[in-house]
């Protein structure tokens, strides 16, 4: 059965890819803010762009981790309850305790 991913997963994948792409663009073309916006906030030393690149790569990593969690959740839902030898697995000790 193919996995049906929620829209949240695809938004996280696109956001992570976009942030990583713009971060890579920032590393390759350091004065894009000056060219695109016509302002020079860091007086052409590139420090603002370095902060932006670091922030974008951090955001890409965080959003990629969220997408991974969503992927794992979808797999867990698609596979159903865990089974051992063809029988449903016993609930964990915590679950058994809460069921009493």
Rosetta constraint file for C-alpha pairs under 8 A:
AtomPair CA 1 CA 78 HARMONIC 7.60 0.50
AtomPair CA 3 CA 74 HARMONIC 6.84 0.50
AtomPair CA 3 CA 75 HARMONIC 6.74 0.50
AtomPair CA 3 CA 78 HARMONIC 6.45 0.50
AtomPair CA 4 CA 74 HARMONIC 7.26 0.50
AtomPair CA 5 CA 9 HARMONIC 6.37 0.50
AtomPair CA 5 CA 10 HARMONIC 7.54 0.50
AtomPair CA 5 CA 71 HARMONIC 7.31 0.50
AtomPair CA 5 CA 74 HARMONIC 6.45 0.50
AtomPair CA 6 CA 10 HARMONIC 7.06 0.50
AtomPair CA 7 CA 11 HARMONIC 6.19 0.50
AtomPair CA 8 CA 12 HARMONIC 6.17 0.50
AtomPair CA 8 CA 67 HARMONIC 7.97 0.50
AtomPair CA 8 CA 70 HARMONIC 7.80 0.50
AtomPair CA 9 CA 13 HARMONIC 6.23 0.50
AtomPair CA 9 CA 67 HARMONIC 5.29 0.50
AtomPair CA 9 CA 70 HARMONIC 5.92 0.50
AtomPair CA 9 CA 71 HARMONIC 6.97 0.50
AtomPair CA 10 CA 14 HARMONIC 6.13 0.50
AtomPair CA 10 CA 67 HARMONIC 7.85 0.50
AtomPair CA 11 CA 15 HARMONIC 5.96 0.50
AtomPair CA 12 CA 16 HARMONIC 5.96 0.50
AtomPair CA 12 CA 63 HARMONIC 5.72 0.50
AtomPair CA 12 CA 64 HARMONIC 6.64 0.50
AtomPair CA 12 CA 66 HARMONIC 7.03 0.50
AtomPair CA 12 CA 67 HARMONIC 5.43 0.50
AtomPair CA 13 CA 17 HARMONIC 6.09 0.50
AtomPair CA 13 CA 63 HARMONIC 7.46 0.50
AtomPair CA 13 CA 64 HARMONIC 6.48 0.50
AtomPair CA 13 CA 67 HARMONIC 6.23 0.50
AtomPair CA 14 CA 18 HARMONIC 5.95 0.50
AtomPair CA 15 CA 19 HARMONIC 6.04 0.50
AtomPair CA 15 CA 60 HARMONIC 7.18 0.50
AtomPair CA 15 CA 63 HARMONIC 7.06 0.50
AtomPair CA 16 CA 20 HARMONIC 6.14 0.50
AtomPair CA 16 CA 59 HARMONIC 7.15 0.50
AtomPair CA 16 CA 60 HARMONIC 4.23 0.50
AtomPair CA 16 CA 61 HARMONIC 7.01 0.50
AtomPair CA 16 CA 63 HARMONIC 5.47 0.50
AtomPair CA 16 CA 64 HARMONIC 5.60 0.50
AtomPair CA 17 CA 21 HARMONIC 5.99 0.50
AtomPair CA 17 CA 60 HARMONIC 6.85 0.50
AtomPair CA 18 CA 22 HARMONIC 6.12 0.50
AtomPair CA 18 CA 60 HARMONIC 7.88 0.50
AtomPair CA 19 CA 23 HARMONIC 5.97 0.50
AtomPair CA 19 CA 56 HARMONIC 5.21 0.50
AtomPair CA 19 CA 57 HARMONIC 6.56 0.50
AtomPair CA 19 CA 59 HARMONIC 6.83 0.50
AtomPair CA 19 CA 60 HARMONIC 5.32 0.50
AtomPair CA 20 CA 24 HARMONIC 6.11 0.50
AtomPair CA 20 CA 56 HARMONIC 6.39 0.50
AtomPair CA 20 CA 57 HARMONIC 5.59 0.50
AtomPair CA 20 CA 60 HARMONIC 5.59 0.50
AtomPair CA 21 CA 25 HARMONIC 6.15 0.50
AtomPair CA 22 CA 26 HARMONIC 6.04 0.50
AtomPair CA 22 CA 53 HARMONIC 7.68 0.50
AtomPair CA 22 CA 56 HARMONIC 7.32 0.50
AtomPair CA 23 CA 27 HARMONIC 6.40 0.50
AtomPair CA 23 CA 52 HARMONIC 7.31 0.50
AtomPair CA 23 CA 53 HARMONIC 4.53 0.50
AtomPair CA 23 CA 54 HARMONIC 7.39 0.50
AtomPair CA 23 CA 56 HARMONIC 5.43 0.50
AtomPair CA 23 CA 57 HARMONIC 6.02 0.50
AtomPair CA 24 CA 28 HARMONIC 6.25 0.50
AtomPair CA 24 CA 53 HARMONIC 7.32 0.50
AtomPair CA 25 CA 29 HARMONIC 5.82 0.50
AtomPair CA 26 CA 30 HARMONIC 5.38 0.50
AtomPair CA 26 CA 31 HARMONIC 7.94 0.50
AtomPair CA 26 CA 32 HARMONIC 7.18 0.50
AtomPair CA 26 CA 49 HARMONIC 6.31 0.50
AtomPair CA 26 CA 50 HARMONIC 7.58 0.50
AtomPair CA 26 CA 52 HARMONIC 7.68 0.50
AtomPair CA 26 CA 53 HARMONIC 5.92 0.50
AtomPair CA 27 CA 49 HARMONIC 7.78 0.50
AtomPair CA 27 CA 50 HARMONIC 7.39 0.50
AtomPair CA 27 CA 53 HARMONIC 6.73 0.50
AtomPair CA 30 CA 46 HARMONIC 6.02 0.50
AtomPair CA 30 CA 49 HARMONIC 6.08 0.50
AtomPair CA 30 CA 50 HARMONIC 7.98 0.50
AtomPair CA 31 CA 35 HARMONIC 6.44 0.50
AtomPair CA 31 CA 44 HARMONIC 7.05 0.50
AtomPair CA 31 CA 46 HARMONIC 6.77 0.50
AtomPair CA 31 CA 49 HARMONIC 7.39 0.50
AtomPair CA 32 CA 36 HARMONIC 5.74 0.50
AtomPair CA 33 CA 37 HARMONIC 5.59 0.50
AtomPair CA 33 CA 38 HARMONIC 7.20 0.50
AtomPair CA 33 CA 39 HARMONIC 7.05 0.50
AtomPair CA 33 CA 40 HARMONIC 7.47 0.50
AtomPair CA 33 CA 49 HARMONIC 7.72 0.50
AtomPair CA 34 CA 38 HARMONIC 4.93 0.50
AtomPair CA 34 CA 39 HARMONIC 5.04 0.50
AtomPair CA 34 CA 40 HARMONIC 5.28 0.50
AtomPair CA 34 CA 41 HARMONIC 7.99 0.50
AtomPair CA 34 CA 44 HARMONIC 7.94 0.50
AtomPair CA 35 CA 39 HARMONIC 7.73 0.50
AtomPair CA 40 CA 44 HARMONIC 6.48 0.50
AtomPair CA 41 CA 48 HARMONIC 7.52 0.50
AtomPair CA 42 CA 46 HARMONIC 6.52 0.50
AtomPair CA 42 CA 47 HARMONIC 6.44 0.50
AtomPair CA 42 CA 48 HARMONIC 6.09 0.50
AtomPair CA 46 CA 50 HARMONIC 6.35 0.50
AtomPair CA 47 CA 51 HARMONIC 6.37 0.50
AtomPair CA 48 CA 52 HARMONIC 6.20 0.50
AtomPair CA 49 CA 53 HARMONIC 6.05 0.50
AtomPair CA 50 CA 54 HARMONIC 6.17 0.50
AtomPair CA 51 CA 55 HARMONIC 6.09 0.50
AtomPair CA 52 CA 56 HARMONIC 6.00 0.50
AtomPair CA 53 CA 57 HARMONIC 6.12 0.50
AtomPair CA 54 CA 58 HARMONIC 6.14 0.50
AtomPair CA 55 CA 59 HARMONIC 6.07 0.50
AtomPair CA 56 CA 60 HARMONIC 6.02 0.50
AtomPair CA 57 CA 61 HARMONIC 6.17 0.50
AtomPair CA 58 CA 62 HARMONIC 6.26 0.50
AtomPair CA 59 CA 63 HARMONIC 6.04 0.50
AtomPair CA 60 CA 64 HARMONIC 5.93 0.50
AtomPair CA 61 CA 65 HARMONIC 6.23 0.50
AtomPair CA 62 CA 66 HARMONIC 6.37 0.50
AtomPair CA 63 CA 67 HARMONIC 6.21 0.50
AtomPair CA 64 CA 68 HARMONIC 6.22 0.50
AtomPair CA 65 CA 69 HARMONIC 6.34 0.50
AtomPair CA 66 CA 70 HARMONIC 6.27 0.50
AtomPair CA 67 CA 71 HARMONIC 6.09 0.50
AtomPair CA 68 CA 72 HARMONIC 6.18 0.50
AtomPair CA 69 CA 73 HARMONIC 6.13 0.50
AtomPair CA 70 CA 74 HARMONIC 6.20 0.50
AtomPair CA 71 CA 75 HARMONIC 6.30 0.50
AtomPair CA 72 CA 76 HARMONIC 6.16 0.50
AtomPair CA 73 CA 77 HARMONIC 6.24 0.50
AtomPair CA 74 CA 78 HARMONIC 6.07 0.50
AtomPair CA 75 CA 79 HARMONIC 6.01 0.50
AtomPair CA 76 CA 80 HARMONIC 6.19 0.50
AtomPair CA 76 CA 81 HARMONIC 7.82 0.50
AtomPair CA 81 CA 88 HARMONIC 6.86 0.50
AtomPair CA 81 CA 89 HARMONIC 7.72 0.50
AtomPair CA 82 CA 88 HARMONIC 6.24 0.50
AtomPair CA 82 CA 89 HARMONIC 5.83 0.50
AtomPair CA 83 CA 87 HARMONIC 5.32 0.50
AtomPair CA 83 CA 88 HARMONIC 4.35 0.50
AtomPair CA 83 CA 89 HARMONIC 4.92 0.50
AtomPair CA 84 CA 88 HARMONIC 6.15 0.50
AtomPair CA 84 CA 89 HARMONIC 5.50 0.50
AtomPair CA 91 CA 95 HARMONIC 5.80 0.50
AtomPair CA 91 CA 96 HARMONIC 6.08 0.50
AtomPair CA 92 CA 96 HARMONIC 6.16 0.50
AtomPair CA 93 CA 97 HARMONIC 6.07 0.50
AtomPair CA 94 CA 98 HARMONIC 6.28 0.50
AtomPair CA 95 CA 99 HARMONIC 6.15 0.50
AtomPair CA 96 CA 100 HARMONIC 6.52 0.50
